[in-house]
Amino acid sequence: LKRNYVELKPFCNVVSVSTNTGSMPIEVTETGKLIAFDELTNLTESDISLAKVDWKIKSYGDITPLSRELLADENANIVGFINGRFAKKAVRSENAKIIEILKTATAKTGTGHKDIKTMLTKELDPAISAEAIIVTNQSGFDWLDKLEDKQGRPLLSDNLQNPTQKLFNGRRIVVLSDIELPSSAATKLDFYIGSLSEFIAFFDREGVEISRSDEAGFKQNAVYLRAIERFDVVKVDGSAMVKLTITPA
């Protein structure tokens, strides 16, 4: 059900954990190379620089009471409807936490689509740029989708693997609603460019748990449905994403 909505979680580095708190080692920027040596001579030792990312799992949930009489009489699969409602809330909760961190990306400004190209070719490491995505809202996508070259051809191309998706310079565009990802100002357009999997780690503990209790609502002759999700979202590599704010000329 969650796949019916625009999820940011699959673009992050999803790490399954079994404890509420902990840390994950990460390597800081590495520029070293292998060292040439002759046979039967000692190979020079090198150190590895490690940092760590801490997680602290938080619980998010929702509970819905349903009349037993409604469940007995209905033919419209009300339980399936409630599960879909839980799925929608789970996606919105995950996205909200991811967006909080997205907004901390290094801020850049520009006036046109060529600035997006500059982010991809100059501001991001080539390895990051190669797997970059572009996250924007409806307003940002609408502006991009209307751009044409001098021959009147659209700048965006179709994703041949999924015709419903658009590409800019071969990078996928992920579109959220203006409500979920509002622009920083009415006259500005925001684009988050880079590798979300390198930028954010999503620590997931046991996914979404949906349970049903026939006893909790005994006095009300009701059944309770409950959904609980436990996760934490942490920035890992701050250089893997940039926030480009464009003020169109």
Secondary structure as UniProt FT lines:
FT   HELIX           2..4
FT   HELIX           9..11
FT   STRAND          13..16
FT   STRAND          21..27
FT   TURN            39..40
FT   STRAND          50..56
FT   STRAND          58..67
FT   HELIX           68..73
FT   HELIX           78..102
FT   TURN            103..104
FT   STRAND          106..110
FT   HELIX           114..118
FT   HELIX           119..123
FT   HELIX           126..130
FT   STRAND          133..137
FT   HELIX           138..145
FT   TURN            150..151
FT   STRAND          157..159
FT   TURN            160..161
FT   STRAND          162..168
FT   TURN            169..170
FT   STRAND          171..176
FT   TURN            178..180
FT   TURN            186..187
FT   STRAND          189..194
FT   HELIX           196..199
FT   STRAND          200..217
FT   TURN            218..221
FT   STRAND          222..235
FT   HELIX           238..240
FT   STRAND          241..246
//
